Amino acid sequence: MNAVNDFLALIDSYIGGGTWFVFLLLGTGLFFTIYLKFPQFRYFKHALRIVSGKYDKDTDKGDATHFQALATALSGTVGTGNIAGVALAIHLGGPPALFWMIITALLGMTTKFVEVTLSHKYREIAADGSISGGPMYYMKNRLNMKWLAGIFAFATIISSFGTGNMPQINSISNSVYSTFGITHWVTGAVLSVLLGIVIIGGIKRIVKVTDKLVPGMAFVYIIGVLAVIFYNIDNVIPSLEQMFLHVFTGTAATGGFLGATFAFAFNRGVNRGLFSNEAGQGSAPIAHAAAKAHEPVSEGMVAILEPFIDTILICSLTGLALVSSGVWNEKHDNTFQMASMKVFDKVYDDSNKVDSDKLHNFVIGEETIGYFDGNLNVVDGEIQNPVSVWHNRSIAENVKVYTAENVTYTGEVMVKNGETSANGLIFEGSSLLSSAPLTIEAFKRSYFGIYGEYIVTIGLLLFAFSTAIAWSYYGGRSVTYLWGVKYVVYYRILYVAGFFFASFMDTTIVWTFSGIAIAMMTLPNLFGILMLRKEMKSTVNQYWVDFHENNPKDKVLK
């Protein structure tokens, strides 16, 4: 299994994980921002009016209101990335990574505007009378590239499992087990039943759930994150300085954090920002295609709000909470993951400048450090060899080795090239944290104290569950495009089954394969919207002509 995952990870590193891919996404957003004269700023207020229903007509065709379509699309983007993804970006790139997440979202607002407008314009009515849309329809109906549309639709189905399904329930079950001690399969069984009840009802039931779930979960989470920020109010200004003053210089080593270069902060911030709001991926247009509208541009304007809410609002607040609480560069007691652990062949002290500089160069890839080969001699849980344990990009302290029965271990542990399978042994100690555990620590430093953990866990549960709901719809519409409506029921059964089994299985390969599928979705979508750039501009111009004819008293953008 490791060999398969390594092979897929290698492919993903050249496709979705390559620097060229990041620049392609950013470049597309920047191009359309200039080409359409900064629509994310000029149309923002108008988008709020549209989503409020001010310009709705009884003759508008669709299965959902503007707000319901926005809520469904947001339920697919507001997920574990807002809790775990921001923490991972800061863990890897330091506070400046958050700045690049914000810049990415600003450009992504335009990309969403374009892809949703074009997808909505070429949507179709399915055999069951429901609206079916997405990038595959403009690829087929406008570009006449059915083969490209097929690749996109198939990749969307794969991504629905690898992005919206299996990793989401895996994160939920792990978090619920950690906080409440509930067995993984029990969590999976209960939520699988709930998921089945929601998605079998199709888009009309989905929007009824998401238009209530999304605002509610966002409100609860924002209250929690504000409690962290106000509790650490004295650190807010210094935190903002760390985010913005070191944008082009990178973050120096501080505490257990060993520093990050500008390039690394930029790469991590952009990467997490793009995959948090999914701008350019082509997933959200599938949800927006169901919106009731008499022309496509208005729904495209509604989509402008998505990256703003997802990244500029929720991700920024999470990042500020992480930095102001001080947890991001501190070492915390935790159980080590073998995939994030190495054993060095000598003792390093990160409080010593010489060692700290060497470790910093190792982190940024400019220097190598020798790995330990041989057997670790462990007595009463303590390693006797003159080595250092590296975990989560930091030198671990107070390392102890335990058996599966939580008894201190005495014996030998085989290590090859710095890595060990541990053979059922458990390594614990103090090291930096990343992802959801880091956010949990931040929430504990608030007015809620230790109960802050419950807010993160419940937030993660609701965010991830709503993401699973939205992606079931994306996958179902793709099945409709490829094989017809009658096969959607079989897809939904497989989707619910995968959701259950992933609650207690390793989804590493699924995550990796999903990265490839995301690139297979994104590349055709970016190609398509760039090909239709002139049509996009003319469609927007015609929208304003028609709008002012029908609303002569409305002075917007006159």
N, C-alpha and C positions, 0 to 999 in steps of 0.2 A: 504493500500500500504506500509506503514511504517513497519507493522508487517511482510509482505512478504520479504521486503528488509532486515530487521533484521535477518530473518531466513536464507536467502541466504548468508548474510555477515558472519553469524556464520559458515556455511559450508565452505565458502571460507577461513576463518581464519584457519581452520584445514587442508585444502588442499593446495591451492595456496599461502595463506598468512602465513603458518607455517614455522618456522625456518628450519625444516627438509627439506622442499622443496628447500629453498635457498641453503642449503649445498649440496643437491643432484645435483643441477645444477652446482654449483661451483666445486664440487668434480668430476663430469663427465668431465668438461673442464680441470681440473688439471690432471686427469688420462690420458686423450688422449694427453695432452701436453707432459707429460713425456714418455708415451708409444710410441709416434711417433717422439720423440726427437725434440720438440719445432719447429713444422712446421710453426707457425705464424711468426717466425723470419727467419728461414732458407729459406722459400719459398716466402717471401714477394716480393723481387725484381723480381723473376720469375713470380709471379702473375701479376705484373704491365706489363710485356712483353706480357703475354697471353691476358690480357684485351685490349691491344693496337692492337691486331690482328696479331702479328708477326708470330704465328704458325698456323694460320687458313688454312684450306684446302677446296677446292671447293666441295669435297665429303662429308663434315661434314653435318650431319642431324640435323635439328632443325628449330624453328620458329623465333629465335632472335640471334643476335650476342652476344659475351661475354659481351660487354659493355652494350647492351640493356637489357640483363638479369640482370646485376648488377644494372642498373638504376631502373629497375622495382622493384627488391628486396629492394633497398634503398628507393624507394618511399613509400614502406610499413613500413619501420623502421624509416626513418627520418620524424618525425611528431610532434605532440604536445608534446611528451616526451622530445624533444630537447629544447623546449621553456619553457613549463610548468613543465615537469617532473624534470628537473635539479633544477629549483627554489624550487620545493616541497621538494626535497632531502636535499637541503641546509637549507631550512626553518625548517625541522624536525631534521636533524642530524648535522647541522653546516658545515663549510667548509671541514672538513675531509671526509664528505660523498662523495665528488667529487673524492678523492683519491681512494676510494673503487669502485666507478663507473669505473675508469680507469683500475684497477686490474681485475675487472669483464670482461671488454671488451677484455683485453689481453687473458684471458682464453677462452672467447667466440669466439675469432678468430679461435681457434682450433676446438671447437664444431661445428661451421659453416662449416669448412673444411670437417669434417667427415660426417655430416648429408647431405650436398649437394652432396658429392661424391657418397654416397650409394644410395641416391634417384635418382640421374642422371643415375646411373648404371642400375637401374631396371625400367626406364621409359617405357611407351608404346605409340603406335600411336592410337589415338582415331578414332571413326567411321567417323568423318569429315576430317580426314587426319592430324589433329593438334597433336602436342606432348602433352602428359599428364603424369605428374610425381608428385612425392612427397613421403613422408614417407609411405603412405598407399600402395604404389606399392612394396616397398621392404618388407613390412610386409606380403603382399599377396604372392609375387612371390619368395621370398627367405626364409622368416621365416614360410611361410604357415600358417599364423594366420589371416585369413580373418575377424574373429570377432574383432580382435584388430585394423585392418585396418579400419573397419566400424566405430568403436568408434572414431578413429582419424578423419576420414573424416566428420562425423556428428558434432564433436566438432569444426572443422574448419569452417563449415557453420555457426554455432552459433556465433563463434568468429568474423566472417566476419561482422556480424551485431553489435555485442557488442564491438568490438575493432576498426574495420576499417570504420564503417558506421555511426551509430547513434551518438556516442560521438563526432566524428570528426565534423560533421555538426553543432552539438549543440555548440561546442566551437567556430566554425567559426561565426555562427549567433550572438552569444553573444558578441564576440569581434567586429564584424562589427557594431552592434547596439551601443555598447559603444563608438566606435571611430567616426562613421559616422552618427549615428542616423537612419540607415536603418532598417525598421521593419523586424523581424525575418523570417516571412514566405516569404517575398519577396526575401531575400537572399537564402532561401531554394529552392524556385521555380526556380530561375535563375541557381543555381549550380546543381540542380537535372536534368535540361534539358541538361546542359553541360556534366554531368556525364553519362547520358543515351547515348548521342552521342558517347562518348569515349568507353564505355564498350560494347555496342552492336556490335562494330566492332571486338571484340575479341582481342586476344593477339597481333596480328600484328598491330592493331591500337593503342593498349595500349602502346606497346614499342615505337611507333613513337612519342607518347606524352611524355612518361616518360624520354626518352633519351635526350629530350630537356628541359623538365620542371625541372627535378632533378638538373642538373648542374646549371641551371639558378637561381633557388630559393636558392640553397646552396651558390652560389657566392654572391647574394644580401645580404643574411643573414650574411655571414661571414664578408663582408665589414662593415655592421652595427655593428656587435659585436666588430670588431677591432677598430671601431671609439670610442666605449665605453672604451676599454682597453687603447688605446693611450691617450685619454682625461684624464684618471685617472692613467697615467703611474707611478706617484710617489707612488702609492699604490700597484703596482703589486708585488714587492718583499715582502712587509709585508703580502700580500694576499696569496702568495705561502707558506710563513712560516706558516700561519694559517692552510693551507690545509695539509701540510706535517709534521710539527713539533708536531701536536696534534693528529696524527693518532691513537695512542694507549692510549692516555690519555683522549680524548674527549675535547669538547670545553667548557670553563668556561663561566659563564654569562657575557654578554657584551651588553650594550645598552638595547634594549627591548628584546633581545634574552636571555632566561633564562638558557642556557647551554644544553649540550647533552653528554651522556656517550659514551665511545668507542663502546659499544654494539649497541647503537641506531644508531650511525653514520655508523657503519658497516652494520647493517641491512637495513637502508634506502638507502645507497649507492649501495649495492649489488642488492637490490630489484629494484631500478630505473634503474640501469645499465642493468640488465637482460631483463627488459621489454621495454627498449629503443631499444636495438639491436636485441631482440628476439632470441638470440642464444640458441639453444636447443628446441625451441618451435615447429620447423618443418614447419614454414610458408614459409620462404625464399626458401627452396629446391623446392617448387612448381613452383616458378618463374624461378629458375636456370635450372629446368628440360627442359625448352623450348630452352635453348641455343644450338647453333650449335657447336658440338664437336664430334670428332671421338673416344674419350674415356672420362670417367667420372672425373678423377683426376684433369684435367686442370680446369674444371668448379668449382671443390671444392676449388682449389687454388684462383680462382677469388673471391669466397665467403669470403676468409680471409680478403679481403679489407673492407667488410661491417662494422663490429664492429669498425674497425679503423676509418673509415670516420664518422660513426654515433656517436660514443661515445668518442673515444680518441681525435678526432678533433673537431667536432661541439659541443658536450656536454661540453668538457673541456673549450672551448672558452666561452661558455655561462656562465659556473660556474665562470671563472676568471672575467668576466664582472660583475657578480652579487656581488662578494666579493670586487673587487677593487673599485667599485662605492660606496660601503658602504651602499647600500639600504637594505641588507639582515637582519641587526640587528636594523634597524630604524623603528619607528612607522610612518605610513602614513595615511592621511585622506582616509576613504573608507566607503562604505555601508556594514554593517555586514550581514553575512549569518547566519541564525538561527541555522543551523546544526553545525556551528563552534563557537557558543556563549553559555556561561554559566553565571549565576549570583551567586557570592559568598556571604555568609551571613555576611561579614565584609569588612572593607576598607583595601586594601593592597597597599603598595607603593613599587614598584620594585627598587627604588633608595635607599631604606632602606635595609641594609645587612640582618637583621633578616628576614624581609619579603621576600627578594630575595632568601635567602637560603631555606625558606619554600616552595616558589613557584617552585624553582629548583627541590626540592625533589618530589613535586607534579607532575611535568612534567615527571620525570624519573620513576614515579610509586612507590616511596618509602615512600610517605606520603599522607594522605588524607586531603582534605579541605572541610569545610562545605558549602553546597549549600543553597541558599535562598529559602524559601517556603512562599508563601503568595502573597500579592498584592503590586506592586511597585506604589508609589505615584509620579506622574509626573506633574510638573507645568511648563508651557511654555517650554516644551521639556526637562526639566532637572529633573533627578531622585532625589527625596528628601531623600530616605532611605539611611542609612549608609551601602552601599553595594559596591562591585566591579564587573564590567562587564569584563568578560574574553572572548577574541576573538582571533582566530588564535594563540593560545598558548601564549598569552601576556595579560597584564593588559591594558585594553582600557582606553584612556584618552579623555576628552572633549566630553563625550557621549551626544548625543541629540536624542530625539524621535520625529518622524514626522508622520503625516498622509499620506495616499496614495496621497493626493493632495499637498504634500510638505509643509504643514502648521505645525508649532510646536504644539505638542499634550499636552493637559491638561486632566488628568484623571487617571485611574488606569490600570495597566497591570498585569494580573495574571501570577504568576510563580510557577511551581511545580518542586521540586527537581532541581532547578537551570535552568530549561528550560521553554521557553515560545513560543507559536505559534505566538504571537504578533498580531494576528487577523487583518492583513492588515497594521499594523504599521511598520515603517521603523526606524531602529537603525543606527545611523552614529556616527563616531568618529575617533580617531587615534589608530591604532594597527599595529602589524606586518602584512605583506602581504605574500602570497604564490602563487605558480603557475604562470600563465601568467601575472597577475597584477604586480607581483614583477619584472619580466623581463621587463615589460613596464617601470617601474620606473627607472631601470638601464639604459635603452636606452635613457631616457630623459637626463641623465647625460653624454652626449656625445657632439660631434661637431654638432649633429643634433638638440639639445635642445628638445623642446616640440614635434618636428616633429619625434623624435625617436619612438613615439607611433605608427606612421603609418608603420614603418618598421616591428615592431613586429606583428601588425595586419595583414599586407599583407603577412608576412612570415608565420604566423599561418594559414592564408587562403590557401596559396599554399602548405604548408607542409601537412595540414590536408586533403586537396582535393586529393593530390597525394596518400596519405595513403588509402583513400576510393577507388581510382582506383585500386591500387594493391590488396587490400583485396577482391574486386569483382572478380578478377581473381582466387585468392585462393579458394574462395567459389564456383566459377563456376567449377573449376577442381574437387572439392570434390563432387559436384552434378554429374558430368560426371562419376566419379568412382562409386558412389552409384546407380544411376538410368539411366545413359546414356546421350549422348550429347543433345538429343531432349528436355530434361527438363531444360537445362541451360537457355533458353530464359525466362521461367517462373520465375526462380530464379532472373534473372537480373531485371525483372519488379518489383518483390517484393523488391529487393535491392534499386532501385531508389525510390520507394514509401516510404520505411522506411527512406531513406535519407531525403526526403522532410518533413515528419511528425516529425522527430526528431529535426528539426530546431526550433520548437516552443513548444516542450513538454519536460517533466522531464525524463531524461534518467538514473536516479540514479540506478533503478533496472537493467537496461540493463548493466550498468557498472559492477555492482556486479555479475550478472549472467555470464558475460563475464570472470570474474576472475576465475570462476569455469571451464568454457569451455577451458580457456588457460591451466589450469592444466590437463584437459582431453586430450589436444593435446600433452603437454610436456611429461607427464609420459610414454605413449606408445613409443614416439620417443626416449627418453633416454634409455628405456629398449631395444629397437631394436638396436640402434647403439652400445650399450655395448655388446649385444649378438653377434654382427658382428665385434667385435674388431679385431679378427685375420684376417678376410677377408679384413678389411680395410688396415691393415698393408701390407698384401701380394699384394693388389691392387696397393698401393703406390709404393712398391718395383718394381713391374712389369712395372709400368709407367716409372720409371727412366731407366730401362733396355731398353725398347722400345724407349724412348726419345733419349738416347745416340746412339742407332743404327741408328735412322733416322736423327739425327743432330750431326754427329761426330765432327764437328768443334766447336760446342757449349760446352764450358767448365763448364757450370753451375753445381755446386755440384759434380763435378768429384773428 
